[in-house]
Amino acid sequence: MNNLVNIIILLLIVGWLIGFIGFGAMVGSMIHILLILAIVGIIFRLFSRGKSTL
């Protein structure tokens, strides 16, 4: 599960960078939704790491 979350976070950040640099004028601030989702994924991973799985 952690590997999947890492891959999703990485894809969201890369997508945000590509959209912000390449298409920033066309899509405006909507591209920042990808960054917000990546941050939520990072926070989710930090909180889920603290819990021990039994």
Backbone torsions as a table, in degrees:
resi	resn	phi	psi	omega
1	MET	NA	-40.0	-179.9
2	ASN	-64.9	-37.4	178.5
3	ASN	-64.6	-38.5	178.8
4	LEU	-65.1	-42.1	177.9
5	VAL	-63.9	-40.8	178.2
6	ASN	-61.8	-42.7	-179.6
7	ILE	-65.5	-42.3	179.0
8	ILE	-63.5	-44.0	178.2
9	ILE	-60.7	-45.0	-179.7
10	LEU	-62.6	-44.3	179.2
11	LEU	-64.1	-38.8	178.9
12	LEU	-65.6	-41.8	-179.9
13	ILE	-68.2	-42.5	178.5
14	VAL	-64.7	-42.1	177.3
15	GLY	-61.8	-39.6	177.7
16	TRP	-63.9	-44.9	179.8
17	LEU	-62.2	-44.8	179.6
18	ILE	-63.6	-44.2	179.7
19	GLY	-67.1	-38.6	-178.4
20	PHE	-70.6	-42.4	-177.6
21	ILE	-78.4	-46.0	-173.6
22	GLY	-84.0	-36.0	-172.6
23	PHE	-127.5	26.3	-175.9
24	GLY	-59.3	-39.0	-178.4
25	ALA	-74.4	-27.6	-176.0
26	MET	-82.5	-41.8	-174.3
27	VAL	-100.0	-11.8	176.0
28	GLY	64.7	-136.3	-173.8
29	SER	-84.9	-3.1	-179.9
30	MET	-65.4	-23.9	-178.8
31	ILE	-68.2	-19.7	-178.7
32	HIS	-71.3	-13.1	175.0
33	ILE	-60.5	-36.8	177.3
34	LEU	-62.8	-40.2	178.6
35	LEU	-66.4	-40.3	178.6
36	ILE	-63.6	-42.3	177.9
37	LEU	-63.4	-38.0	177.6
38	ALA	-65.6	-40.0	178.5
39	ILE	-65.6	-40.3	176.7
40	VAL	-62.2	-39.7	177.3
41	GLY	-63.8	-39.3	178.0
42	ILE	-65.9	-43.1	178.7
43	ILE	-64.1	-42.1	177.2
44	PHE	-58.8	-42.9	-179.3
45	ARG	-66.1	-39.6	179.6
46	LEU	-64.6	-41.9	179.8
47	PHE	-72.7	-34.9	-179.1
48	SER	-75.9	-22.8	178.1
49	ARG	-69.7	-33.5	-177.6
50	GLY	-69.7	-25.9	-179.2
51	LYS	-82.8	137.5	177.2
52	SER	-90.3	139.9	178.9
53	THR	-94.8	127.7	-180.0
54	LEU	-103.7	NA	NA
